[in-house]
Amino acid sequence: MDSNNDWRQRLYVMVFQSDTAAGRRFDGILLLTILASLVIVMLDSIDQIHQNYADVLAYIEWGFTIIFAIEYGLRLYCSPKPLRYAFSFYGLVDLLAIVPGILALYYSDAQYLLIIRIIRMLRIFRVLKLGPYLKQANYLMSALRGSKQKIVVFLVSVCTLVTVFGTLMYVIEGPEHGFTSIPKGIYWAIVTLTTVGFGDIVPKTPLGQVISSLVMITGYSIIAVPTGIFTAELANAMRGEQLQHDCPVCKKSSHEPNAAFCSRCGNGLYRKAE
């Protein structure tokens, strides 16, 4: 019984931990296997390769599915709390990596759902110890939250502009020039305002061309607005982190980066633990 528990413990360290040599090797092999399975799925989507090597690719993919099923079973077996793992993010992703291969037996196009295995590549952050870099994502999230209202106002303004311009072009150009409806005119306004310019609908009248020129100039004028908003909020988020020294007595925050004493109560400050 003790040997069985010892085996499960060693298996747990290898499968779930990346701090040991065995764990790093296991995760490295797993990532390479996932990458290889993704390559097979992508190759199978090419018609010429599918016609010539469909059976071979199917057998290879079944081999990957069996490997991932064994891995999933090992994780359930050695996990101290199997249900907790099964319903965790990685547990559900691991399960989804197996299900499409089984569904492909009954529905052939289901095999392309195997591309979901790319989500499993998130494990590379454990292997390469990139956790500290993910902490920087907090700045991005703070900037997104801070700029949410401004971005919404900007999008509402853009939607209003394209609606006005699209309606004008429908009235001026009309169905004979491709503007068969107001939604069609709005589509043209969006394509023009974003400077994409597909060219499938173009104004033919002089007045329509003038309005088209105004839309293009407006597009160049406003295209940098959301970037500026987000950049400003990102700078504020990073500056706020630098100024975050809570006073242990009065709980005042937002002191200067090099402040040694609280500006409200005069008590000595301390930095939060990293």
KETI-959501 format. One record per residue (C-alpha): residue number from 1; x, y, z. Coordinates in nm, 3 decimals. Each point is the difference from the previous one (the first is absolute). Layout:
% KETI-959501
<rec num="NUM" xx="X" yy="Y" zz="Z"/>
...
END
This chain:
% KETI-959501
<rec num="1" xx="0.000" yy="0.000" zz="0.000"/>
<rec num="2" xx="0.285" yy="0.235" zz="0.087"/>
<rec num="3" xx="0.174" yy="-0.080" zz="-0.327"/>
<rec num="4" xx="-0.322" yy="0.079" zz="-0.187"/>
<rec num="5" xx="-0.030" yy="0.337" zz="0.173"/>
<rec num="6" xx="0.368" yy="0.067" zz="-0.066"/>
<rec num="7" xx="-0.052" yy="-0.078" zz="-0.368"/>
<rec num="8" xx="-0.300" yy="0.233" zz="-0.019"/>
<rec num="9" xx="0.198" yy="0.272" zz="0.174"/>
<rec num="10" xx="0.289" yy="-0.030" zz="-0.246"/>
<rec num="11" xx="-0.246" yy="-0.006" zz="-0.289"/>
<rec num="12" xx="-0.174" yy="0.310" zz="0.137"/>
<rec num="13" xx="0.329" yy="0.189" zz="0.022"/>
<rec num="14" xx="0.089" yy="-0.094" zz="-0.357"/>
<rec num="15" xx="-0.343" yy="0.078" zz="-0.149"/>
<rec num="16" xx="-0.105" yy="0.309" zz="0.193"/>
<rec num="17" xx="0.328" yy="0.160" zz="0.110"/>
<rec num="18" xx="0.257" yy="0.165" zz="-0.225"/>
<rec num="19" xx="0.259" yy="0.068" zz="0.273"/>
<rec num="20" xx="0.174" yy="-0.334" zz="-0.050"/>
<rec num="21" xx="0.197" yy="-0.136" zz="-0.293"/>
<rec num="22" xx="-0.259" yy="-0.276" zz="-0.056"/>
<rec num="23" xx="-0.284" yy="0.254" zz="0.007"/>
<rec num="24" xx="0.174" yy="0.225" zz="-0.252"/>
<rec num="25" xx="0.068" yy="-0.294" zz="-0.230"/>
<rec num="26" xx="-0.362" yy="-0.116" zz="0.025"/>
<rec num="27" xx="-0.138" yy="0.345" zz="-0.077"/>
<rec num="28" xx="0.249" yy="0.051" zz="-0.282"/>
<rec num="29" xx="-0.097" yy="-0.329" zz="-0.165"/>
<rec num="30" xx="-0.366" yy="0.082" zz="0.051"/>
<rec num="31" xx="0.035" yy="0.339" zz="-0.168"/>
<rec num="32" xx="0.182" yy="-0.153" zz="-0.295"/>
<rec num="33" xx="-0.274" yy="-0.263" zz="-0.031"/>
<rec num="34" xx="-0.271" yy="0.268" zz="0.004"/>
<rec num="35" xx="0.186" yy="0.200" zz="-0.263"/>
<rec num="36" xx="0.040" yy="-0.310" zz="-0.219"/>
<rec num="37" xx="-0.372" yy="-0.077" zz="0.027"/>
<rec num="38" xx="-0.085" yy="0.355" zz="-0.106"/>
<rec num="39" xx="0.225" yy="-0.033" zz="-0.305"/>
<rec num="40" xx="-0.182" yy="-0.322" zz="-0.097"/>
<rec num="41" xx="-0.340" yy="0.169" zz="0.030"/>
<rec num="42" xx="0.114" yy="0.295" zz="-0.213"/>
<rec num="43" xx="0.153" yy="-0.229" zz="-0.263"/>
<rec num="44" xx="-0.322" yy="-0.201" zz="-0.015"/>
<rec num="45" xx="-0.193" yy="0.318" zz="-0.082"/>
<rec num="46" xx="0.196" yy="0.034" zz="-0.328"/>
<rec num="47" xx="-0.212" yy="-0.168" zz="-0.266"/>
<rec num="48" xx="0.284" yy="-0.156" zz="-0.201"/>
<rec num="49" xx="0.168" yy="-0.149" zz="0.308"/>
<rec num="50" xx="-0.334" yy="-0.121" zz="0.135"/>
<rec num="51" xx="-0.079" yy="-0.183" zz="-0.323"/>
<rec num="52" xx="0.335" yy="-0.178" zz="-0.012"/>
<rec num="53" xx="0.072" yy="-0.067" zz="0.367"/>
<rec num="54" xx="-0.339" yy="0.010" zz="0.176"/>
<rec num="55" xx="0.032" yy="-0.348" zz="0.150"/>
<rec num="56" xx="0.357" yy="0.050" zz="0.118"/>
<rec num="57" xx="-0.084" yy="0.334" zz="0.162"/>
<rec num="58" xx="-0.307" yy="-0.153" zz="0.163"/>
<rec num="59" xx="0.209" yy="-0.276" zz="0.159"/>
<rec num="60" xx="0.258" yy="0.251" zz="0.119"/>
<rec num="61" xx="-0.271" yy="0.219" zz="0.149"/>
<rec num="62" xx="-0.152" yy="-0.300" zz="0.176"/>
<rec num="63" xx="0.342" yy="-0.070" zz="0.144"/>
<rec num="64" xx="0.014" yy="0.355" zz="0.140"/>
<rec num="65" xx="-0.353" yy="-0.035" zz="0.140"/>
<rec num="66" xx="0.099" yy="-0.323" zz="0.181"/>
<rec num="67" xx="0.312" yy="0.169" zz="0.142"/>
<rec num="68" xx="-0.203" yy="0.294" zz="0.130"/>
<rec num="69" xx="-0.263" yy="-0.234" zz="0.143"/>
<rec num="70" xx="0.270" yy="-0.191" zz="0.190"/>
<rec num="71" xx="0.147" yy="0.326" zz="0.124"/>
<rec num="72" xx="-0.344" yy="0.118" zz="0.117"/>
<rec num="73" xx="-0.053" yy="-0.330" zz="0.182"/>
<rec num="74" xx="0.340" yy="0.029" zz="0.171"/>
<rec num="75" xx="-0.085" yy="0.350" zz="0.118"/>
<rec num="76" xx="-0.328" yy="-0.122" zz="0.148"/>
<rec num="77" xx="0.175" yy="-0.298" zz="0.158"/>
<rec num="78" xx="0.281" yy="0.184" zz="0.173"/>
<rec num="79" xx="-0.187" yy="0.318" zz="0.090"/>
<rec num="80" xx="-0.082" yy="0.028" zz="0.372"/>
<rec num="81" xx="-0.335" yy="0.155" zz="-0.096"/>
<rec num="82" xx="-0.104" yy="-0.147" zz="-0.337"/>
<rec num="83" xx="-0.330" yy="0.187" zz="-0.022"/>
<rec num="84" xx="0.169" yy="0.329" zz="0.071"/>
<rec num="85" xx="0.243" yy="-0.062" zz="-0.284"/>
<rec num="86" xx="-0.275" yy="-0.126" zz="-0.233"/>
<rec num="87" xx="-0.200" yy="0.323" zz="0.039"/>
<rec num="88" xx="0.300" yy="0.233" zz="-0.002"/>
<rec num="89" xx="0.094" yy="0.204" zz="-0.306"/>
<rec num="90" xx="0.281" yy="-0.232" zz="-0.108"/>
<rec num="91" xx="-0.208" yy="-0.307" zz="0.082"/>
<rec num="92" xx="-0.281" yy="0.109" zz="-0.229"/>
<rec num="93" xx="0.247" yy="0.094" zz="-0.274"/>
<rec num="94" xx="0.168" yy="-0.340" zz="0.032"/>
<rec num="95" xx="-0.338" yy="-0.168" zz="-0.036"/>
<rec num="96" xx="-0.091" yy="0.214" zz="-0.303"/>
<rec num="97" xx="0.326" yy="-0.112" zz="-0.162"/>
<rec num="98" xx="-0.136" yy="-0.356" zz="-0.001"/>
<rec num="99" xx="-0.371" yy="0.044" zz="-0.076"/>
<rec num="100" xx="0.031" yy="0.123" zz="-0.365"/>
<rec num="101" xx="0.203" yy="-0.310" zz="-0.091"/>
<rec num="102" xx="-0.284" yy="-0.219" zz="0.126"/>
<rec num="103" xx="-0.268" yy="0.212" zz="-0.168"/>
<rec num="104" xx="0.190" yy="-0.030" zz="-0.330"/>
<rec num="105" xx="-0.111" yy="-0.366" zz="-0.010"/>
<rec num="106" xx="-0.358" yy="0.116" zz="-0.050"/>
<rec num="107" xx="0.050" yy="0.346" zz="-0.152"/>
<rec num="108" xx="0.302" yy="0.033" zz="-0.229"/>
<rec num="109" xx="0.031" yy="0.379" zz="0.016"/>
<rec num="110" xx="0.031" yy="-0.018" zz="0.379"/>
<rec num="111" xx="0.368" yy="-0.082" zz="-0.042"/>
<rec num="112" xx="0.072" yy="0.364" zz="-0.075"/>
<rec num="113" xx="-0.118" yy="0.085" zz="0.352"/>
<rec num="114" xx="0.326" yy="-0.162" zz="0.110"/>
<rec num="115" xx="0.161" yy="0.338" zz="-0.062"/>
<rec num="116" xx="-0.127" yy="0.083" zz="0.350"/>
<rec num="117" xx="0.307" yy="-0.186" zz="0.121"/>
<rec num="118" xx="0.196" yy="0.316" zz="-0.061"/>
<rec num="119" xx="-0.148" yy="0.128" zz="0.326"/>
<rec num="120" xx="0.198" yy="-0.269" zz="0.175"/>
<rec num="121" xx="0.316" yy="0.180" zz="-0.109"/>
<rec num="122" xx="-0.075" yy="0.237" zz="0.288"/>
<rec num="123" xx="0.190" yy="-0.253" zz="0.209"/>
<rec num="124" xx="0.317" yy="0.145" zz="-0.148"/>
<rec num="125" xx="-0.030" yy="0.282" zz="0.253"/>
<rec num="126" xx="0.057" yy="-0.256" zz="0.275"/>
<rec num="127" xx="0.289" yy="-0.166" zz="-0.177"/>
<rec num="128" xx="0.188" yy="0.315" zz="-0.087"/>
<rec num="129" xx="-0.085" yy="0.173" zz="0.328"/>
<rec num="130" xx="-0.157" yy="0.297" zz="-0.172"/>
<rec num="131" xx="-0.238" yy="0.065" zz="0.289"/>
<rec num="132" xx="0.165" yy="0.333" zz="0.094"/>
<rec num="133" xx="-0.061" yy="0.128" zz="-0.351"/>
<rec num="134" xx="-0.370" yy="-0.080" zz="0.031"/>
<rec num="135" xx="-0.012" yy="0.232" zz="0.298"/>
<rec num="136" xx="0.055" yy="0.287" zz="-0.240"/>
<rec num="137" xx="-0.337" yy="-0.084" zz="-0.155"/>
<rec num="138" xx="-0.155" yy="0.169" zz="0.303"/>
<rec num="139" xx="0.112" yy="0.332" zz="-0.147"/>
<rec num="140" xx="-0.182" yy="-0.078" zz="-0.323"/>
<rec num="141" xx="-0.317" yy="-0.104" zz="0.182"/>
<rec num="142" xx="0.008" yy="0.315" zz="0.213"/>
<rec num="143" xx="0.046" yy="0.211" zz="-0.314"/>
<rec num="144" xx="-0.291" yy="-0.175" zz="-0.171"/>
<rec num="145" xx="-0.225" yy="0.055" zz="0.300"/>
<rec num="146" xx="0.104" yy="0.363" zz="0.029"/>
<rec num="147" xx="-0.055" yy="0.073" zz="-0.369"/>
<rec num="148" xx="-0.326" yy="-0.197" zz="-0.032"/>
<rec num="149" xx="-0.234" yy="0.299" zz="0.022"/>
<rec num="150" xx="0.211" yy="0.213" zz="-0.234"/>
<rec num="151" xx="0.022" yy="-0.282" zz="-0.254"/>
<rec num="152" xx="-0.378" yy="-0.053" zz="0.018"/>
<rec num="153" xx="-0.061" yy="0.372" zz="-0.064"/>
<rec num="154" xx="0.245" yy="-0.012" zz="-0.289"/>
<rec num="155" xx="-0.171" yy="-0.305" zz="-0.155"/>
<rec num="156" xx="-0.344" yy="0.161" zz="0.037"/>
<rec num="157" xx="0.133" yy="0.312" zz="-0.175"/>
<rec num="158" xx="0.148" yy="-0.210" zz="-0.282"/>
<rec num="159" xx="-0.328" yy="-0.193" zz="-0.038"/>
<rec num="160" xx="-0.186" yy="0.332" zz="-0.024"/>
<rec num="161" xx="0.242" yy="0.129" zz="-0.265"/>
<rec num="162" xx="-0.022" yy="-0.310" zz="-0.220"/>
<rec num="163" xx="-0.379" yy="0.002" zz="0.028"/>
<rec num="164" xx="-0.017" yy="0.363" zz="-0.110"/>
<rec num="165" xx="0.250" yy="-0.044" zz="-0.284"/>
<rec num="166" xx="-0.160" yy="-0.326" zz="-0.111"/>
<rec num="167" xx="-0.344" yy="0.157" zz="-0.014"/>
<rec num="168" xx="0.132" yy="0.300" zz="-0.194"/>
<rec num="169" xx="0.165" yy="-0.224" zz="-0.256"/>
<rec num="170" xx="-0.320" yy="-0.201" zz="-0.040"/>
<rec num="171" xx="-0.192" yy="0.320" zz="-0.070"/>
<rec num="172" xx="0.265" yy="0.152" zz="-0.228"/>
<rec num="173" xx="0.121" yy="-0.303" zz="-0.197"/>
<rec num="174" xx="-0.306" yy="-0.225" zz="0.006"/>
<rec num="175" xx="-0.044" yy="-0.365" zz="-0.102"/>
<rec num="176" xx="0.128" yy="0.062" zz="-0.355"/>
<rec num="177" xx="0.351" yy="0.052" zz="0.140"/>
<rec num="178" xx="-0.003" yy="-0.297" zz="0.236"/>
<rec num="179" xx="-0.144" yy="0.170" zz="0.309"/>
<rec num="180" xx="-0.312" yy="-0.213" zz="0.003"/>
<rec num="181" xx="-0.090" yy="0.062" zz="0.366"/>
<rec num="182" xx="0.102" yy="0.199" zz="0.305"/>
<rec num="183" xx="0.176" yy="-0.305" zz="0.156"/>
<rec num="184" xx="0.198" yy="-0.030" zz="-0.326"/>
<rec num="185" xx="0.093" yy="0.366" zz="0.031"/>
<rec num="186" xx="0.104" yy="-0.054" zz="0.363"/>
<rec num="187" xx="0.218" yy="-0.294" zz="-0.109"/>
<rec num="188" xx="0.169" yy="0.228" zz="-0.255"/>
<rec num="189" xx="0.050" yy="0.268" zz="0.265"/>
<rec num="190" xx="0.162" yy="-0.248" zz="0.241"/>
<rec num="191" xx="0.235" yy="-0.132" zz="-0.271"/>
<rec num="192" xx="0.095" yy="0.352" zz="-0.103"/>
<rec num="193" xx="0.031" yy="0.145" zz="0.350"/>
<rec num="194" xx="0.235" yy="-0.279" zz="0.106"/>
<rec num="195" xx="0.208" yy="0.065" zz="-0.316"/>
<rec num="196" xx="-0.043" yy="-0.363" zz="-0.111"/>
<rec num="197" xx="-0.151" yy="0.091" zz="-0.335"/>
<rec num="198" xx="-0.120" yy="-0.326" zz="-0.155"/>
<rec num="199" xx="-0.119" yy="0.186" zz="-0.308"/>
<rec num="200" xx="-0.310" yy="-0.215" zz="-0.052"/>
<rec num="201" xx="-0.218" yy="0.313" zz="0.033"/>
<rec num="202" xx="0.127" yy="0.340" zz="-0.118"/>
<rec num="203" xx="-0.175" yy="0.335" zz="-0.036"/>
<rec num="204" xx="-0.054" yy="0.124" zz="-0.355"/>
<rec num="205" xx="-0.149" yy="0.345" zz="0.048"/>
<rec num="206" xx="0.216" yy="0.308" zz="0.078"/>
<rec num="207" xx="-0.182" yy="0.065" zz="0.327"/>
<rec num="208" xx="0.039" yy="-0.363" zz="0.103"/>
<rec num="209" xx="0.371" yy="0.016" zz="-0.072"/>
<rec num="210" xx="0.031" yy="0.312" zz="0.215"/>
<rec num="211" xx="-0.172" yy="-0.175" zz="0.289"/>
<rec num="212" xx="0.223" yy="-0.303" zz="-0.057"/>
<rec num="213" xx="0.306" yy="0.225" zz="0.030"/>
<rec num="214" xx="-0.134" yy="0.143" zz="0.327"/>
<rec num="215" xx="-0.057" yy="-0.349" zz="0.137"/>
<rec num="216" xx="0.356" yy="-0.106" zz="-0.085"/>
<rec num="217" xx="0.149" yy="0.312" zz="0.159"/>
<rec num="218" xx="-0.217" yy="-0.055" zz="0.307"/>
<rec num="219" xx="0.121" yy="-0.360" zz="0.016"/>
<rec num="220" xx="0.363" yy="0.107" zz="0.011"/>
<rec num="221" xx="-0.087" yy="0.256" zz="0.267"/>
<rec num="222" xx="-0.171" yy="-0.237" zz="0.241"/>
<rec num="223" xx="0.189" yy="-0.324" zz="-0.060"/>
<rec num="224" xx="0.254" yy="0.084" zz="0.273"/>
<rec num="225" xx="-0.259" yy="0.103" zz="0.260"/>
<rec num="226" xx="-0.054" yy="-0.342" zz="0.168"/>
<rec num="227" xx="0.375" yy="-0.064" zz="-0.001"/>
<rec num="228" xx="0.063" yy="0.331" zz="0.175"/>
<rec num="229" xx="-0.271" yy="-0.068" zz="0.257"/>
<rec num="230" xx="0.136" yy="-0.344" zz="0.082"/>
<rec num="231" xx="0.361" yy="0.121" zz="0.012"/>
<rec num="232" xx="-0.091" yy="0.278" zz="0.244"/>
<rec num="233" xx="-0.186" yy="-0.241" zz="0.226"/>
<rec num="234" xx="0.288" yy="-0.248" zz="-0.017"/>
<rec num="235" xx="0.243" yy="0.272" zz="0.110"/>
<rec num="236" xx="-0.235" yy="0.092" zz="0.285"/>
<rec num="237" xx="-0.026" yy="-0.363" zz="0.109"/>
<rec num="238" xx="0.378" yy="-0.041" zz="0.009"/>
<rec num="239" xx="0.044" yy="0.333" zz="0.179"/>
<rec num="240" xx="-0.268" yy="-0.095" zz="0.251"/>
<rec num="241" xx="0.183" yy="-0.323" zz="0.080"/>
<rec num="242" xx="0.317" yy="0.195" zz="0.064"/>
<rec num="243" xx="-0.181" yy="0.241" zz="0.233"/>
<rec num="244" xx="-0.182" yy="-0.271" zz="0.192"/>
<rec num="245" xx="0.143" yy="0.012" zz="0.352"/>
<rec num="246" xx="-0.283" yy="-0.041" zz="0.251"/>
<rec num="247" xx="0.054" yy="0.149" zz="0.340"/>
<rec num="248" xx="-0.024" yy="-0.273" zz="0.267"/>
<rec num="249" xx="-0.171" yy="0.245" zz="0.241"/>
<rec num="250" xx="-0.244" yy="0.221" zz="-0.192"/>
<rec num="251" xx="-0.010" yy="-0.216" zz="-0.315"/>
<rec num="252" xx="0.064" yy="0.297" zz="-0.230"/>
<rec num="253" xx="0.124" yy="-0.107" zz="-0.341"/>
<rec num="254" xx="0.157" yy="0.174" zz="-0.300"/>
<rec num="255" xx="0.320" yy="0.128" zz="0.154"/>
<rec num="256" xx="0.307" yy="0.104" zz="-0.193"/>
<rec num="257" xx="0.220" yy="-0.290" zz="-0.113"/>
<rec num="258" xx="0.288" yy="0.090" zz="0.234"/>
<rec num="259" xx="-0.215" yy="0.118" zz="0.292"/>
<rec num="260" xx="0.116" yy="-0.134" zz="0.336"/>
<rec num="261" xx="-0.279" yy="0.153" zz="0.211"/>
<rec num="262" xx="-0.374" yy="0.040" zz="-0.045"/>
<rec num="263" xx="-0.103" yy="0.348" zz="-0.116"/>
<rec num="264" xx="-0.318" yy="-0.022" zz="0.210"/>
<rec num="265" xx="0.104" yy="-0.139" zz="0.339"/>
<rec num="266" xx="0.380" yy="0.006" zz="-0.020"/>
<rec num="267" xx="0.037" yy="-0.370" zz="0.074"/>
<rec num="268" xx="0.278" yy="-0.199" zz="-0.169"/>
<rec num="269" xx="-0.099" yy="-0.173" zz="-0.322"/>
<rec num="270" xx="0.082" yy="-0.347" zz="-0.120"/>
<rec num="271" xx="-0.024" yy="-0.152" zz="-0.341"/>
<rec num="272" xx="-0.235" yy="-0.285" zz="-0.071"/>
<rec num="273" xx="0.170" yy="-0.333" zz="-0.037"/>
<rec num="274" xx="0.069" yy="-0.085" zz="-0.364"/>
END
